[in-house]
Amino acid sequence: MNDNLKMCHYGNPVLRRKTEPVTEFNGELRDFIDRMADMLYEQNGVGLAAPQVGVSQKIVIIDLSFGEEVDRILPLINPEILSGEGECSIEEGCLSVPKIFEQVTRPERILFKYQDLGGKRIEADADGYLARVVQHELDHLEGILFVDRLSTVKKTFLARALRDIAEAEGYKI
Ligand code: ZN
């Protein structure tokens, strides 16, 4: 894994790459999670997926305090959504897609599974904002960004802003 984490933005191909499962639950993984947490707080985010810092592995962290003063990091290793129900529309943003915020419709409640830092398998359910953050972050592990989930009209409207982000990142889209 990389020593220096770098925030990757829209247009960077690493955000579109499929991720590999984590197989080693060791000190290197813990160290990487710590560095991801530093990046998450530095960027004032509530969730971060490994591809966003250039690492194509199935690793997500979520700040369960959602930006409040208490830091409670939930690491999700090899996470997967098992089922979803209901539907709701919530405004989303993304550290990799700066300054763009749009309403996205997704299931309201989810059942998901993941492994903890020790490799233990856990099943959990979530609703509300947590369910939303989990779904947004897990999309990153499949190379999907929240703007992909917008209507064609919305996407057309955002095309120029997205192109600008990609150009600043050094890529033409
Ligand atoms: Zn994101």
Residues whose N, C-alpha, C, O or C-beta is under 5 A from the ligand:
A	BS01	ZN	G93 C94 L95
